[in-house]
Amino acid sequence: MLKQFIVAIGLAGLLFACGAEPTAQSETETATETTEAKEATVTMESFGEEISADGAVSYDELQQKVEQNPADSLKVKFTGVVQEVCQVKGCWMTIASEEEGVEPIMVRFKDYGFFMPKDIAGSKVIMDGYVFTEETTVDELRHYAEDAGKPEEEIQAITEPKKETKFLASGVLLVKEQ
């Protein structure tokens, strides 16, 4: 009888210990994931004039400012996601909205004083400069389409000028998460 009692206590202890192990493992995995998330670092590569990220507005806030002052150019710093970059030498880029159906903003660089890497589509950037609205000619639209590597049929389909929001950047920070 004593033997059966000892075996029963041993089995109960074993079951209790086995039941506790997955919980400890889950806590360890969570702690590791949290630690790994904290270890991710953000660096910024600067192009053009040196700027800081302080005071930057979102793409949507920028659009609101343009709508409130359609005839003026405005000095502003804003953040956005690169949609496309000139594949010839990185001399322009487009910044997309997170909302569907909103036209991207064409960004050029002050005095062609700097260029952006050609492989940054999808990257976050912070830009300082002037936003304005301007009509883009058919020739210029076709030139941008060629620079972007669009097919000839798409380039020839451009037959009308387009009124666009544009940005002349004096400085850009390319945000890199590692």
C-alpha positions in Angstrom: 0.0 0.0 0.0 2.9 2.3 0.8 4.4 1.5 -2.5 1.2 2.4 -4.3 1.0 5.7 -2.4 4.6 6.6 -3.3 4.0 5.7 -7.0 0.7 7.8 -7.0 2.6 10.9 -5.5 5.4 10.4 -8.0 3.0 10.3 -10.9 1.1 13.4 -9.7 4.4 15.3 -9.3 5.4 14.2 -12.8 2.1 15.3 -14.3 2.2 18.6 -12.5 5.8 19.3 -13.7 4.9 18.4 -17.3 1.9 20.7 -17.2 4.0 23.7 -16.1 6.7 23.3 -18.7 4.8 24.7 -21.8 3.8 27.8 -19.8 7.4 28.6 -18.9 8.4 28.0 -22.5 5.7 30.4 -23.8 6.8 33.1 -21.4 10.4 32.6 -22.6 9.4 32.9 -26.3 7.4 36.1 -25.5 10.3 37.6 -23.7 12.7 36.7 -26.5 10.3 38.3 -29.1 10.0 41.4 -27.0 13.8 41.6 -26.6 14.3 41.1 -30.4 11.8 43.8 -31.1 13.7 46.2 -28.9 16.9 45.4 -30.6 15.7 46.6 -34.0 17.4 49.9 -34.8 16.4 52.7 -37.0 19.1 54.6 -38.9 18.7 57.5 -41.3 20.8 58.3 -44.3 20.9 61.9 -45.3 20.8 63.3 -48.8 21.1 67.0 -49.8 21.0 69.6 -47.0 21.2 68.2 -43.5 17.7 68.0 -41.9 16.1 66.5 -38.8 12.9 64.5 -38.5 11.5 67.0 -36.0 8.2 68.6 -37.0 7.5 66.4 -40.1 3.8 66.1 -41.0 2.2 63.1 -42.6 1.3 62.8 -46.3 -2.4 63.4 -45.5 -1.6 66.6 -43.5 0.5 67.8 -46.4 -2.4 67.3 -48.8 -4.7 69.3 -46.5 -2.2 72.2 -46.5 -2.1 72.1 -50.3 -5.9 72.2 -50.5 -6.0 75.2 -48.1 -3.4 77.1 -50.2 -3.7 75.9 -53.8 -2.0 78.9 -55.4 1.0 79.1 -53.1 4.1 77.1 -52.6 4.5 76.2 -48.9 7.7 75.4 -47.0 7.1 72.1 -45.2 8.7 68.9 -43.9 6.8 65.7 -44.5 7.0 61.9 -44.3 6.0 59.4 -46.9 6.7 56.1 -48.6 8.6 56.0 -51.9 6.5 54.5 -54.7 8.9 54.9 -57.5 12.4 56.3 -58.2 14.0 57.4 -61.5 15.9 54.3 -62.8 18.3 56.4 -64.9 20.1 58.2 -62.1 17.7 58.7 -59.1 17.0 62.3 -60.0 13.3 62.1 -58.9 10.9 60.0 -56.9 7.2 59.7 -56.3 5.7 59.5 -52.8 2.4 57.5 -52.4 -0.5 58.0 -50.1 -1.6 55.1 -47.9 -5.1 55.7 -49.3 -6.3 54.3 -52.6 -7.0 56.6 -55.5 -4.8 59.5 -54.2 -2.3 60.7 -56.7 1.3 60.4 -55.7 3.5 63.4 -55.2 6.4 64.0 -57.7 9.6 64.9 -55.8 12.6 66.5 -57.4 15.7 67.7 -55.8 16.9 71.3 -55.4 19.3 72.3 -58.1 19.7 68.6 -59.0 22.3 68.8 -56.1 21.7 65.2 -55.0 20.1 62.0 -56.2 18.4 59.1 -54.4 19.3 55.4 -54.6 17.3 53.6 -57.3 16.3 50.7 -55.1 14.3 52.4 -52.3 10.7 51.8 -53.5 8.7 51.0 -50.4 11.1 52.8 -48.0 10.0 55.6 -45.7 11.5 59.1 -46.2 11.4 62.4 -44.5 11.8 65.5 -46.8 12.2 69.2 -46.2 11.4 71.7 -49.0 8.5 73.3 -50.9 5.2 71.8 -52.0 3.3 73.4 -54.9 0.8 72.5 -57.6 1.8 72.7 -61.2 0.7 71.5 -64.6 3.1 68.9 -66.1 3.5 69.0 -69.9 3.0 65.9 -72.1 6.7 65.9 -73.0 7.7 66.0 -69.3 5.2 63.2 -68.4 6.6 61.0 -71.2 10.2 61.7 -70.0 9.3 60.6 -66.5 7.6 57.5 -67.9 10.8 56.7 -69.9 13.0 57.2 -66.8 10.7 54.9 -64.8 11.2 52.2 -67.5 7.6 52.1 -68.6 6.7 50.2 -71.9 6.6 52.3 -75.1 2.8 51.8 -75.5 2.2 53.3 -72.0 4.5 56.3 -72.9 2.7 57.0 -76.2 -0.7 56.8 -74.4 0.2 60.0 -72.6 -1.5 62.7 -74.6 -2.6 65.4 -72.2 -0.9 67.6 -69.6 -1.7 66.9 -65.9 -2.1 69.2 -62.9 0.0 67.7 -60.1 1.2 68.3 -56.6 4.9 68.5 -56.6 7.7 68.8 -54.0 11.1 70.4 -54.4 13.3 68.8 -51.7 16.3 70.5 -50.3 17.1 67.6 -48.0 15.9 64.0 -47.5 16.3 61.4 -44.8 16.0 57.8 -45.9 14.7 55.7 -42.9 16.3 52.3 -42.6 15.1 49.8 -40.1 17.5 47.0 -39.2 
